[in-house]
Amino acid sequence: MAATAAAGVIAVGGPVLATRRATIPLTLAALRPLVGDPFEVEGRTVTLAAVTGRAGAPATETAFALRFTGAGDLPGATQSFRHADGDLVLHVEPVGPEGSTLEAVVGRTA
């Protein structure tokens, strides 16, 4: 029996089964090890350049920022960032002089 697989869909001589990609938790523990890794967004490869605190403060589980480089002219929007370990859905905005860095700010309240 032949099997086919494409883009998370598996068919083995019967109904097509969709597989769901993993989601990366939006936590410092999950994201700090990914600094320097590539992510795909809108058909482009960007790099998670930093996980930092907000406004000069140290990063905490309730307040931190993610910076992605290599974005070119991607607009501010809610985007799906694909990584080998799973996906992140973030609202990002261009920052910096050329707008080639995207930043997502995480702020949680109790």
Phi, psi and omega in degrees: 000128182277144177239144175234151178215134177206129174047049176080013179243131181238131176230128179231078177055028180201209181295151179280130180249126178269133176260146182260134178287152178292155176249133177279128179297143180273068181228156177299317182300324180278328188267326181304319179294347182268358178300130183095349181275152177277148173229149175257132177213129179052038179075011180240156175260126175239163181241133172288105187274329184198150168237111188232172171283172179263137175052042176083354178279158176294149177292138174229167178299337182262349182208111176202169180231147176248134178238126179247133178251162179086019186280345182063238183249032178297136181280164172292131183184170171276122187232155172260120179259118182263129179232160178303330181273349181149192185248152171234132173251118187224150167267122182238155176228144176290140178225167178091171186295324181260353183071017182270001175249134175255140179234136172242129180253129178251123177221115181247142174245158183292000000 
